[in-house]
């Protein structure tokens, strides 16, 4: 869900669940999960559906985008295959704050009930199947449904909130468990379905499916029906829609960028030179792309993440369009998800590292391939290590959420989200790569993604796949090395993983300049960073931010002015500089922080900036949040409320 470390919010999220209760649940989970999972029972604690008895094979969504009522409404048809021989007499689906008006089975009425809400998991929908169904039979469930104003998957923008002020805009964000607030479904990554989209809207629609050629038809008035097909089975969290004043332009041989008319030219320029390079590199590492098209939708600034790997159309933050091509590694990450996460998927959010750890690894391999140097893997990993340290420091080094495998019983996946599965997951994959050698690991990569294509798996199945592959006679020389892998420790140890020896060749000059900033008589010059990439400047700023003795107000201001950070259009750099300024207690910077918080909705920037501002100017932090809270996506808004300790005011 939630994209790579440098695209998405990093750090601790508040949780009402105590560490001790998590630990108890996790201990129980740790010893019984393998037995339960291998017997075919449900293995996702964040769904209330009985997907062990019924499995969704195809989903058709006939929905209207109603900008007046700010709702999606229409009919959704689920085709579910019986997994038992008539023994299951009901289908249970996930739902959250939905208005369900009718449910039929193959056109015939049946009894159904929405039961009481069970926390973040929502309200289960029970649908009677009086006679059950033979194993393998498919039943069609037709549901008349509308979203409500409590829907957590959608954000609605007025024309005034868009750049050209001409039309409203709507977009979805279903990861982790928010698809259930769009329509009743088996909202678990352990179930994959093909999809048909028939979406009616007065404005252009994009979706996580391939547009049907000639499929666009006229609707009522100024409405049109936009049709898409997703023939590769996907989990519910990858269901995605957006609608608004959207135009598109080509950026590669199978790729286009879509965005608002005012942003189209700049977005095309930012992406078109690199898209095919990313794709070629990824295909060489794994195997050919399976999805037909790869497109990018650059969303309005309230989008809470750096990127969301929705198939066919990656949803991306506008902060990647910085006019300097310094932030487009987001696209390398989201493209890598086309194999890791989308094609091969973790079976639950407990094993989320399988999605993100692998994707970080593939992203860095793509970058190294494009730049022609392995040093680029470690350059990115060094930055990632710092973010991992910060995240673990926020949680506490013994916190359950610093493990790779976390019990999610009673946990909202959004609360458990952090940098940990990205970077700690990456370091496990990178460790395995180095352990067996690149040549051998490069043979394992396509084997793994081929074996689990269109399926979901857990950490134990990954372990079995790895051990099975390297048990072949040609790898006999690796037997002793592989026997030393501490799988238990890697999956369940808290805190930081073992730190590798990084190749620091690309960051050494950043460190040297940072050391100079410790000298109070150092006279900075713009030439200090001439020819540097944005990421190198970011490494410098991260080092300065970690100084035991913060910069003085005057030195902090000199840093921002000399290197052009205060006027930068690059949100990565501007945000990093503001953290230094706030640590220096430069009160003149606080309003700039507040202004930036009204311009970007990306949680990677928003949450840490609010936390820092809250420490030095709480009144301004609260005032800023009150002013801009309706600008933020519901997921972002709820988490910032927790960060600021004001959740009860909007409950």
Secondary structure, 3 states (H helix, E strand, C coil): CCCCCCCCCCCCCCCCCCHHHHHHHHHHHHHHHHHHHHCCCCCCCCCCCCCCCEEEEEEEEEEEEECCCCEEEEEEEEEEEECCCCCCCEEEEECCCEEEEEEEECCEECCEEEEEECHHHCEEEEEECCCCCCCCCEEEEEEEEEECCCCCCEEEECHHHCCCCCCCEEEECCCCCCHHHCCCECCCCCCCEEEEEEEEECCEEEECCEECCCCCEECCCCCEEEEEEEEEEECHHHCCEEEECCEEEEEECCEEEEECHHHHHHHHHHHCCCHHHHHHHHHHHCCCCCCCCCEEEECCCCCCCCEECCCCEEEECHHHCCCCCCCCHHHHHHHHCCCECCCEEECCHHHCHHHHHHHHHHHHHHHHHHHCCCHHHHHHHHHHHHHHHHHHHHHCCCCHHHCCCCCCCCCCHHHHCCCHHHHHHHHHHHHHHHHHCHHHHHHHHHHHHHHCCCEEECHHHHHHHHHHHCCCHHHHHHHHHHHCCCHHHHHHCCCCCCCCCCCCCCCHHHHHHHHHHCCCCCCCCHHHHCCCCHHHHHHHHHHHHCCCCCCCHHHHHHHHHHCCCCCCCCHHHHHHHHHHHHHCCCHHHHHHHHHHHCCCCCHHHHHHHHHHHHHHCHHHHHHHHHHHHHHCCHHHHHHHHHHHCCHHHHC
